Amino acid sequence: MGLPQSIRNAAEPWTAKEVSKLKELAADNLPPSVISMRLGRPEAAILSKALQAGIRLMPLNRPPYGA
């Protein structure tokens, strides 16, 4: 049995491709929980990397997907 989808890359260093994908998903107004599943990293890692890379994530209290 493998790792849950949301943490399969938890211990791996971030690649430039993943950071680019994080920017793309954030620009699509996806919530951190969805980005977490798509990138296979814990939500805390998504929040941390976004802050470190200057990527704005949508406010947690707003509806996702531009609704």
PAFI-346874 format. One record per atom (N, C-alpha, C, O): residue number from 1; residue in one letter; chain; atom name; x, y, z. Coordinates in steps of 0.2 Angstrom, whole numbers, plus 5000, padded with zeros to 4 digits. Layout:
// residues N
<r num="NUM" residu="A" chaine="A" atome="CA" X="X" Y="Y" Z="Z"/>
...
This chain:
// residues 67
<r num="1" residu="M" chaine="A" atome="N" X="5004" Y="4994" Z="5000"/>
<r num="1" residu="M" chaine="A" atome="CA" X="5000" Y="5000" Z="5000"/>
<r num="1" residu="M" chaine="A" atome="C" X="5004" Y="5006" Z="5000"/>
<r num="1" residu="M" chaine="A" atome="O" X="5009" Y="5007" Z="5004"/>
<r num="2" residu="G" chaine="A" atome="N" X="5003" Y="5011" Z="4995"/>
<r num="2" residu="G" chaine="A" atome="CA" X="5007" Y="5017" Z="4995"/>
<r num="2" residu="G" chaine="A" atome="C" X="5005" Y="5022" Z="4999"/>
<r num="2" residu="G" chaine="A" atome="O" X="5000" Y="5022" Z="5003"/>
<r num="3" residu="L" chaine="A" atome="N" X="5009" Y="5028" Z="4999"/>
<r num="3" residu="L" chaine="A" atome="CA" X="5007" Y="5034" Z="5003"/>
<r num="3" residu="L" chaine="A" atome="C" X="5000" Y="5037" Z="5001"/>
<r num="3" residu="L" chaine="A" atome="O" X="4999" Y="5036" Z="4995"/>
<r num="4" residu="P" chaine="A" atome="N" X="4997" Y="5040" Z="5005"/>
<r num="4" residu="P" chaine="A" atome="CA" X="4991" Y="5044" Z="5003"/>
<r num="4" residu="P" chaine="A" atome="C" X="4993" Y="5049" Z="4997"/>
<r num="4" residu="P" chaine="A" atome="O" X="4998" Y="5052" Z="4998"/>
<r num="5" residu="Q" chaine="A" atome="N" X="4988" Y="5050" Z="4993"/>
<r num="5" residu="Q" chaine="A" atome="CA" X="4990" Y="5054" Z="4987"/>
<r num="5" residu="Q" chaine="A" atome="C" X="4992" Y="5061" Z="4989"/>
<r num="5" residu="Q" chaine="A" atome="O" X="4997" Y="5064" Z="4986"/>
<r num="6" residu="S" chaine="A" atome="N" X="4990" Y="5064" Z="4995"/>
<r num="6" residu="S" chaine="A" atome="CA" X="4991" Y="5071" Z="4997"/>
<r num="6" residu="S" chaine="A" atome="C" X="4998" Y="5071" Z="5000"/>
<r num="6" residu="S" chaine="A" atome="O" X="5000" Y="5077" Z="5001"/>
<r num="7" residu="I" chaine="A" atome="N" X="5002" Y="5066" Z="5001"/>
<r num="7" residu="I" chaine="A" atome="CA" X="5008" Y="5067" Z="5004"/>
<r num="7" residu="I" chaine="A" atome="C" X="5014" Y="5063" Z="5001"/>
<r num="7" residu="I" chaine="A" atome="O" X="5019" Y="5062" Z="5004"/>
<r num="8" residu="R" chaine="A" atome="N" X="5012" Y="5060" Z="4995"/>
<r num="8" residu="R" chaine="A" atome="CA" X="5017" Y="5056" Z="4991"/>
<r num="8" residu="R" chaine="A" atome="C" X="5024" Y="5059" Z="4990"/>
<r num="8" residu="R" chaine="A" atome="O" X="5029" Y="5056" Z="4990"/>
<r num="9" residu="N" chaine="A" atome="N" X="5024" Y="5066" Z="4990"/>
<r num="9" residu="N" chaine="A" atome="CA" X="5030" Y="5070" Z="4989"/>
<r num="9" residu="N" chaine="A" atome="C" X="5033" Y="5074" Z="4995"/>
<r num="9" residu="N" chaine="A" atome="O" X="5037" Y="5078" Z="4994"/>
<r num="10" residu="A" chaine="A" atome="N" X="5030" Y="5072" Z="5000"/>
<r num="10" residu="A" chaine="A" atome="CA" X="5031" Y="5076" Z="5006"/>
<r num="10" residu="A" chaine="A" atome="C" X="5038" Y="5077" Z="5008"/>
<r num="10" residu="A" chaine="A" atome="O" X="5040" Y="5083" Z="5010"/>
<r num="11" residu="A" chaine="A" atome="N" X="5042" Y="5072" Z="5007"/>
<r num="11" residu="A" chaine="A" atome="CA" X="5049" Y="5072" Z="5010"/>
<r num="11" residu="A" chaine="A" atome="C" X="5054" Y="5074" Z="5004"/>
<r num="11" residu="A" chaine="A" atome="O" X="5060" Y="5075" Z="5005"/>
<r num="12" residu="E" chaine="A" atome="N" X="5051" Y="5075" Z="4998"/>
<r num="12" residu="E" chaine="A" atome="CA" X="5055" Y="5077" Z="4992"/>
<r num="12" residu="E" chaine="A" atome="C" X="5056" Y="5084" Z="4992"/>
<r num="12" residu="E" chaine="A" atome="O" X="5052" Y="5088" Z="4993"/>
<r num="13" residu="P" chaine="A" atome="N" X="5062" Y="5087" Z="4989"/>
<r num="13" residu="P" chaine="A" atome="CA" X="5063" Y="5094" Z="4988"/>
<r num="13" residu="P" chaine="A" atome="C" X="5059" Y="5096" Z="4982"/>
<r num="13" residu="P" chaine="A" atome="O" X="5057" Y="5092" Z="4978"/>
<r num="14" residu="W" chaine="A" atome="N" X="5057" Y="5102" Z="4983"/>
<r num="14" residu="W" chaine="A" atome="CA" X="5053" Y="5105" Z="4977"/>
<r num="14" residu="W" chaine="A" atome="C" X="5057" Y="5106" Z="4971"/>
<r num="14" residu="W" chaine="A" atome="O" X="5062" Y="5108" Z="4971"/>
<r num="15" residu="T" chaine="A" atome="N" X="5054" Y="5104" Z="4965"/>
<r num="15" residu="T" chaine="A" atome="CA" X="5057" Y="5106" Z="4959"/>
<r num="15" residu="T" chaine="A" atome="C" X="5054" Y="5112" Z="4956"/>
<r num="15" residu="T" chaine="A" atome="O" X="5049" Y="5115" Z="4958"/>
<r num="16" residu="A" chaine="A" atome="N" X="5058" Y="5115" Z="4951"/>
<r num="16" residu="A" chaine="A" atome="CA" X="5055" Y="5121" Z="4948"/>
<r num="16" residu="A" chaine="A" atome="C" X="5049" Y="5120" Z="4944"/>
<r num="16" residu="A" chaine="A" atome="O" X="5044" Y="5124" Z="4944"/>
<r num="17" residu="K" chaine="A" atome="N" X="5048" Y="5114" Z="4942"/>
<r num="17" residu="K" chaine="A" atome="CA" X="5041" Y="5112" Z="4938"/>
<r num="17" residu="K" chaine="A" atome="C" X="5036" Y="5112" Z="4943"/>
<r num="17" residu="K" chaine="A" atome="O" X="5030" Y="5114" Z="4942"/>
<r num="18" residu="E" chaine="A" atome="N" X="5037" Y="5110" Z="4949"/>
<r num="18" residu="E" chaine="A" atome="CA" X="5032" Y="5110" Z="4955"/>
<r num="18" residu="E" chaine="A" atome="C" X="5030" Y="5117" Z="4957"/>
<r num="18" residu="E" chaine="A" atome="O" X="5024" Y="5118" Z="4958"/>
<r num="19" residu="V" chaine="A" atome="N" X="5035" Y="5121" Z="4957"/>
<r num="19" residu="V" chaine="A" atome="CA" X="5034" Y="5128" Z="4959"/>
<r num="19" residu="V" chaine="A" atome="C" X="5030" Y="5131" Z="4954"/>
<r num="19" residu="V" chaine="A" atome="O" X="5025" Y="5135" Z="4955"/>
<r num="20" residu="S" chaine="A" atome="N" X="5031" Y="5130" Z="4948"/>
<r num="20" residu="S" chaine="A" atome="CA" X="5028" Y="5133" Z="4942"/>
<r num="20" residu="S" chaine="A" atome="C" X="5021" Y="5130" Z="4942"/>
<r num="20" residu="S" chaine="A" atome="O" X="5016" Y="5134" Z="4941"/>
<r num="21" residu="K" chaine="A" atome="N" X="5019" Y="5124" Z="4944"/>
<r num="21" residu="K" chaine="A" atome="CA" X="5013" Y="5121" Z="4944"/>
<r num="21" residu="K" chaine="A" atome="C" X="5009" Y="5124" Z="4950"/>
<r num="21" residu="K" chaine="A" atome="O" X="5003" Y="5126" Z="4949"/>
<r num="22" residu="L" chaine="A" atome="N" X="5012" Y="5125" Z="4955"/>
<r num="22" residu="L" chaine="A" atome="CA" X="5009" Y="5129" Z="4961"/>
<r num="22" residu="L" chaine="A" atome="C" X="5007" Y="5136" Z="4959"/>
<r num="22" residu="L" chaine="A" atome="O" X="5001" Y="5138" Z="4961"/>
<r num="23" residu="K" chaine="A" atome="N" X="5011" Y="5139" Z="4956"/>
<r num="23" residu="K" chaine="A" atome="CA" X="5009" Y="5146" Z="4953"/>
<r num="23" residu="K" chaine="A" atome="C" X="5003" Y="5146" Z="4949"/>
<r num="23" residu="K" chaine="A" atome="O" X="4998" Y="5150" Z="4949"/>
<r num="24" residu="E" chaine="A" atome="N" X="5003" Y="5141" Z="4944"/>
<r num="24" residu="E" chaine="A" atome="CA" X="4997" Y="5140" Z="4940"/>
<r num="24" residu="E" chaine="A" atome="C" X="4991" Y="5138" Z="4943"/>
<r num="24" residu="E" chaine="A" atome="O" X="4986" Y="5141" Z="4942"/>
<r num="25" residu="L" chaine="A" atome="N" X="4991" Y="5134" Z="4948"/>
<r num="25" residu="L" chaine="A" atome="CA" X="4985" Y="5132" Z="4952"/>
<r num="25" residu="L" chaine="A" atome="C" X="4983" Y="5137" Z="4956"/>
<r num="25" residu="L" chaine="A" atome="O" X="4977" Y="5138" Z="4957"/>
<r num="26" residu="A" chaine="A" atome="N" X="4987" Y="5141" Z="4959"/>
<r num="26" residu="A" chaine="A" atome="CA" X="4985" Y="5147" Z="4963"/>
<r num="26" residu="A" chaine="A" atome="C" X="4982" Y="5152" Z="4959"/>
<r num="26" residu="A" chaine="A" atome="O" X="4977" Y="5155" Z="4961"/>
<r num="27" residu="A" chaine="A" atome="N" X="4985" Y="5153" Z="4953"/>
<r num="27" residu="A" chaine="A" atome="CA" X="4982" Y="5158" Z="4948"/>
<r num="27" residu="A" chaine="A" atome="C" X="4975" Y="5156" Z="4946"/>
<r num="27" residu="A" chaine="A" atome="O" X="4970" Y="5160" Z="4944"/>
<r num="28" residu="D" chaine="A" atome="N" X="4973" Y="5149" Z="4946"/>
<r num="28" residu="D" chaine="A" atome="CA" X="4967" Y="5147" Z="4944"/>
<r num="28" residu="D" chaine="A" atome="C" X="4962" Y="5147" Z="4950"/>
<r num="28" residu="D" chaine="A" atome="O" X="4956" Y="5145" Z="4950"/>
<r num="29" residu="N" chaine="A" atome="N" X="4964" Y="5150" Z="4956"/>
<r num="29" residu="N" chaine="A" atome="CA" X="4960" Y="5152" Z="4962"/>
<r num="29" residu="N" chaine="A" atome="C" X="4958" Y="5145" Z="4965"/>
<r num="29" residu="N" chaine="A" atome="O" X="4953" Y="5145" Z="4968"/>
<r num="30" residu="L" chaine="A" atome="N" X="4962" Y="5140" Z="4965"/>
<r num="30" residu="L" chaine="A" atome="CA" X="4961" Y="5134" Z="4968"/>
<r num="30" residu="L" chaine="A" atome="C" X="4963" Y="5134" Z="4976"/>
<r num="30" residu="L" chaine="A" atome="O" X="4968" Y="5138" Z="4977"/>
<r num="31" residu="P" chaine="A" atome="N" X="4959" Y="5131" Z="4980"/>
<r num="31" residu="P" chaine="A" atome="CA" X="4961" Y="5132" Z="4987"/>
<r num="31" residu="P" chaine="A" atome="C" X="4967" Y="5127" Z="4989"/>
<r num="31" residu="P" chaine="A" atome="O" X="4968" Y="5123" Z="4985"/>
<r num="32" residu="P" chaine="A" atome="N" X="4970" Y="5129" Z="4994"/>
<r num="32" residu="P" chaine="A" atome="CA" X="4977" Y="5125" Z="4996"/>
<r num="32" residu="P" chaine="A" atome="C" X="4975" Y="5118" Z="4996"/>
<r num="32" residu="P" chaine="A" atome="O" X="4980" Y="5114" Z="4995"/>
<r num="33" residu="S" chaine="A" atome="N" X="4969" Y="5116" Z="4999"/>
<r num="33" residu="S" chaine="A" atome="CA" X="4968" Y="5109" Z="5000"/>
<r num="33" residu="S" chaine="A" atome="C" X="4968" Y="5105" Z="4993"/>
<r num="33" residu="S" chaine="A" atome="O" X="4970" Y="5099" Z="4993"/>
<r num="34" residu="V" chaine="A" atome="N" X="4965" Y="5108" Z="4988"/>
<r num="34" residu="V" chaine="A" atome="CA" X="4965" Y="5105" Z="4981"/>
<r num="34" residu="V" chaine="A" atome="C" X="4972" Y="5105" Z="4978"/>
<r num="34" residu="V" chaine="A" atome="O" X="4974" Y="5100" Z="4975"/>
<r num="35" residu="I" chaine="A" atome="N" X="4976" Y="5110" Z="4979"/>
<r num="35" residu="I" chaine="A" atome="CA" X="4983" Y="5111" Z="4976"/>
<r num="35" residu="I" chaine="A" atome="C" X="4987" Y="5105" Z="4980"/>
<r num="35" residu="I" chaine="A" atome="O" X="4991" Y="5102" Z="4977"/>
<r num="36" residu="S" chaine="A" atome="N" X="4986" Y="5104" Z="4986"/>
<r num="36" residu="S" chaine="A" atome="CA" X="4989" Y="5099" Z="4990"/>
<r num="36" residu="S" chaine="A" atome="C" X="4988" Y="5092" Z="4987"/>
<r num="36" residu="S" chaine="A" atome="O" X="4993" Y="5089" Z="4986"/>
<r num="37" residu="M" chaine="A" atome="N" X="4982" Y="5091" Z="4985"/>
<r num="37" residu="M" chaine="A" atome="CA" X="4981" Y="5084" Z="4982"/>
<r num="37" residu="M" chaine="A" atome="C" X="4984" Y="5084" Z="4975"/>
<r num="37" residu="M" chaine="A" atome="O" X="4987" Y="5078" Z="4973"/>
<r num="38" residu="R" chaine="A" atome="N" X="4984" Y="5089" Z="4971"/>
<r num="38" residu="R" chaine="A" atome="CA" X="4986" Y="5089" Z="4964"/>
<r num="38" residu="R" chaine="A" atome="C" X="4994" Y="5088" Z="4964"/>
<r num="38" residu="R" chaine="A" atome="O" X="4997" Y="5085" Z="4960"/>
<r num="39" residu="L" chaine="A" atome="N" X="4997" Y="5091" Z="4969"/>
<r num="39" residu="L" chaine="A" atome="CA" X="5005" Y="5091" Z="4969"/>
<r num="39" residu="L" chaine="A" atome="C" X="5007" Y="5085" Z="4974"/>
<r num="39" residu="L" chaine="A" atome="O" X="5013" Y="5084" Z="4974"/>
<r num="40" residu="G" chaine="A" atome="N" X="5003" Y="5082" Z="4977"/>
<r num="40" residu="G" chaine="A" atome="CA" X="5005" Y="5077" Z="4982"/>
<r num="40" residu="G" chaine="A" atome="C" X="5009" Y="5079" Z="4988"/>
<r num="40" residu="G" chaine="A" atome="O" X="5014" Y="5075" Z="4990"/>
<r num="41" residu="R" chaine="A" atome="N" X="5007" Y="5084" Z="4990"/>
<r num="41" residu="R" chaine="A" atome="CA" X="5011" Y="5087" Z="4996"/>
<r num="41" residu="R" chaine="A" atome="C" X="5006" Y="5089" Z="5001"/>
<r num="41" residu="R" chaine="A" atome="O" X="5000" Y="5091" Z="5000"/>
<r num="42" residu="P" chaine="A" atome="N" X="5008" Y="5089" Z="5008"/>
<r num="42" residu="P" chaine="A" atome="CA" X="5004" Y="5091" Z="5013"/>
<r num="42" residu="P" chaine="A" atome="C" X="5002" Y="5099" Z="5012"/>
<r num="42" residu="P" chaine="A" atome="O" X="5005" Y="5103" Z="5009"/>
<r num="43" residu="E" chaine="A" atome="N" X="4996" Y="5100" Z="5015"/>
<r num="43" residu="E" chaine="A" atome="CA" X="4993" Y="5107" Z="5014"/>
<r num="43" residu="E" chaine="A" atome="C" X="4998" Y="5112" Z="5017"/>
<r num="43" residu="E" chaine="A" atome="O" X="4999" Y="5118" Z="5014"/>
<r num="44" residu="A" chaine="A" atome="N" X="5001" Y="5110" Z="5023"/>
<r num="44" residu="A" chaine="A" atome="CA" X="5005" Y="5115" Z="5026"/>
<r num="44" residu="A" chaine="A" atome="C" X="5011" Y="5116" Z="5022"/>
<r num="44" residu="A" chaine="A" atome="O" X="5014" Y="5122" Z="5022"/>
<r num="45" residu="A" chaine="A" atome="N" X="5014" Y="5111" Z="5018"/>
<r num="45" residu="A" chaine="A" atome="CA" X="5019" Y="5112" Z="5013"/>
<r num="45" residu="A" chaine="A" atome="C" X="5017" Y="5117" Z="5008"/>
<r num="45" residu="A" chaine="A" atome="O" X="5022" Y="5121" Z="5005"/>
<r num="46" residu="I" chaine="A" atome="N" X="5011" Y="5117" Z="5005"/>
<r num="46" residu="I" chaine="A" atome="CA" X="5009" Y="5121" Z="5000"/>
<r num="46" residu="I" chaine="A" atome="C" X="5009" Y="5128" Z="5003"/>
<r num="46" residu="I" chaine="A" atome="O" X="5011" Y="5133" Z="4999"/>
<r num="47" residu="L" chaine="A" atome="N" X="5006" Y="5129" Z="5009"/>
<r num="47" residu="L" chaine="A" atome="CA" X="5006" Y="5136" Z="5012"/>
<r num="47" residu="L" chaine="A" atome="C" X="5013" Y="5139" Z="5013"/>
<r num="47" residu="L" chaine="A" atome="O" X="5014" Y="5145" Z="5011"/>
<r num="48" residu="S" chaine="A" atome="N" X="5017" Y="5135" Z="5015"/>
<r num="48" residu="S" chaine="A" atome="CA" X="5024" Y="5137" Z="5017"/>
<r num="48" residu="S" chaine="A" atome="C" X="5028" Y="5139" Z="5010"/>
<r num="48" residu="S" chaine="A" atome="O" X="5031" Y="5144" Z="5010"/>
<r num="49" residu="K" chaine="A" atome="N" X="5027" Y="5135" Z="5005"/>
<r num="49" residu="K" chaine="A" atome="CA" X="5031" Y="5136" Z="4999"/>
<r num="49" residu="K" chaine="A" atome="C" X="5028" Y="5142" Z="4995"/>
<r num="49" residu="K" chaine="A" atome="O" X="5032" Y="5146" Z="4993"/>
<r num="50" residu="A" chaine="A" atome="N" X="5021" Y="5143" Z="4996"/>
<r num="50" residu="A" chaine="A" atome="CA" X="5018" Y="5149" Z="4993"/>
<r num="50" residu="A" chaine="A" atome="C" X="5021" Y="5155" Z="4996"/>
<r num="50" residu="A" chaine="A" atome="O" X="5022" Y="5160" Z="4993"/>
<r num="51" residu="L" chaine="A" atome="N" X="5021" Y="5155" Z="5003"/>
<r num="51" residu="L" chaine="A" atome="CA" X="5024" Y="5161" Z="5006"/>
<r num="51" residu="L" chaine="A" atome="C" X="5031" Y="5162" Z="5004"/>
<r num="51" residu="L" chaine="A" atome="O" X="5033" Y="5168" Z="5003"/>
<r num="52" residu="Q" chaine="A" atome="N" X="5035" Y="5157" Z="5004"/>
<r num="52" residu="Q" chaine="A" atome="CA" X="5042" Y="5157" Z="5003"/>
<r num="52" residu="Q" chaine="A" atome="C" X="5043" Y="5160" Z="4996"/>
<r num="52" residu="Q" chaine="A" atome="O" X="5048" Y="5164" Z="4994"/>
<r num="53" residu="A" chaine="A" atome="N" X="5039" Y="5158" Z="4991"/>
<r num="53" residu="A" chaine="A" atome="CA" X="5040" Y="5160" Z="4984"/>
<r num="53" residu="A" chaine="A" atome="C" X="5036" Y="5166" Z="4982"/>
<r num="53" residu="A" chaine="A" atome="O" X="5036" Y="5168" Z="4976"/>
<r num="54" residu="G" chaine="A" atome="N" X="5032" Y="5169" Z="4987"/>
<r num="54" residu="G" chaine="A" atome="CA" X="5029" Y="5175" Z="4985"/>
<r num="54" residu="G" chaine="A" atome="C" X="5022" Y="5174" Z="4981"/>
<r num="54" residu="G" chaine="A" atome="O" X="5020" Y="5178" Z="4977"/>
<r num="55" residu="I" chaine="A" atome="N" X="5020" Y="5168" Z="4982"/>
<r num="55" residu="I" chaine="A" atome="CA" X="5014" Y="5166" Z="4978"/>
<r num="55" residu="I" chaine="A" atome="C" X="5008" Y="5167" Z="4982"/>
<r num="55" residu="I" chaine="A" atome="O" X="5007" Y="5165" Z="4988"/>
<r num="56" residu="R" chaine="A" atome="N" X="5003" Y="5171" Z="4980"/>
<r num="56" residu="R" chaine="A" atome="CA" X="4997" Y="5172" Z="4983"/>
<r num="56" residu="R" chaine="A" atome="C" X="4992" Y="5167" Z="4982"/>
<r num="56" residu="R" chaine="A" atome="O" X="4990" Y="5165" Z="4977"/>
<r num="57" residu="L" chaine="A" atome="N" X="4990" Y="5164" Z="4988"/>
<r num="57" residu="L" chaine="A" atome="CA" X="4984" Y="5159" Z="4988"/>
<r num="57" residu="L" chaine="A" atome="C" X="4978" Y="5163" Z="4989"/>
<r num="57" residu="L" chaine="A" atome="O" X="4978" Y="5168" Z="4993"/>
<r num="58" residu="M" chaine="A" atome="N" X="4972" Y="5160" Z="4987"/>
<r num="58" residu="M" chaine="A" atome="CA" X="4966" Y="5163" Z="4988"/>
<r num="58" residu="M" chaine="A" atome="C" X="4964" Y="5163" Z="4995"/>
<r num="58" residu="M" chaine="A" atome="O" X="4966" Y="5159" Z="4999"/>
<r num="59" residu="P" chaine="A" atome="N" X="4961" Y="5168" Z="4998"/>
<r num="59" residu="P" chaine="A" atome="CA" X="4959" Y="5168" Z="5005"/>
<r num="59" residu="P" chaine="A" atome="C" X="4955" Y="5162" Z="5006"/>
<r num="59" residu="P" chaine="A" atome="O" X="4951" Y="5160" Z="5002"/>
<r num="60" residu="L" chaine="A" atome="N" X="4956" Y="5159" Z="5012"/>
<r num="60" residu="L" chaine="A" atome="CA" X="4953" Y="5153" Z="5014"/>
<r num="60" residu="L" chaine="A" atome="C" X="4946" Y="5153" Z="5015"/>
<r num="60" residu="L" chaine="A" atome="O" X="4942" Y="5148" Z="5015"/>
<r num="61" residu="N" chaine="A" atome="N" X="4943" Y="5159" Z="5016"/>
<r num="61" residu="N" chaine="A" atome="CA" X="4936" Y="5160" Z="5017"/>
<r num="61" residu="N" chaine="A" atome="C" X="4932" Y="5162" Z="5011"/>
<r num="61" residu="N" chaine="A" atome="O" X="4926" Y="5164" Z="5012"/>
<r num="62" residu="R" chaine="A" atome="N" X="4935" Y="5162" Z="5005"/>
<r num="62" residu="R" chaine="A" atome="CA" X="4932" Y="5163" Z="4999"/>
<r num="62" residu="R" chaine="A" atome="C" X="4930" Y="5157" Z="4995"/>
<r num="62" residu="R" chaine="A" atome="O" X="4934" Y="5152" Z="4996"/>
<r num="63" residu="P" chaine="A" atome="N" X="4925" Y="5157" Z="4991"/>
<r num="63" residu="P" chaine="A" atome="CA" X="4923" Y="5151" Z="4988"/>
<r num="63" residu="P" chaine="A" atome="C" X="4928" Y="5150" Z="4982"/>
<r num="63" residu="P" chaine="A" atome="O" X="4931" Y="5155" Z="4979"/>
<r num="64" residu="P" chaine="A" atome="N" X="4930" Y="5144" Z="4981"/>
<r num="64" residu="P" chaine="A" atome="CA" X="4935" Y="5142" Z="4976"/>
<r num="64" residu="P" chaine="A" atome="C" X="4932" Y="5143" Z="4969"/>
<r num="64" residu="P" chaine="A" atome="O" X="4926" Y="5144" Z="4968"/>
<r num="65" residu="Y" chaine="A" atome="N" X="4936" Y="5142" Z="4964"/>
<r num="65" residu="Y" chaine="A" atome="CA" X="4935" Y="5141" Z="4957"/>
<r num="65" residu="Y" chaine="A" atome="C" X="4931" Y="5148" Z="4954"/>
<r num="65" residu="Y" chaine="A" atome="O" X="4927" Y="5147" Z="4949"/>
<r num="66" residu="G" chaine="A" atome="N" X="4933" Y="5154" Z="4957"/>
<r num="66" residu="G" chaine="A" atome="CA" X="4930" Y="5160" Z="4954"/>
<r num="66" residu="G" chaine="A" atome="C" X="4923" Y="5161" Z="4955"/>
<r num="66" residu="G" chaine="A" atome="O" X="4919" Y="5165" Z="4952"/>
<r num="67" residu="A" chaine="A" atome="N" X="4920" Y="5157" Z="4960"/>
<r num="67" residu="A" chaine="A" atome="CA" X="4912" Y="5157" Z="4961"/>
<r num="67" residu="A" chaine="A" atome="C" X="4910" Y="5163" Z="4965"/>
<r num="67" residu="A" chaine="A" atome="O" X="4904" Y="5164" Z="4966"/>
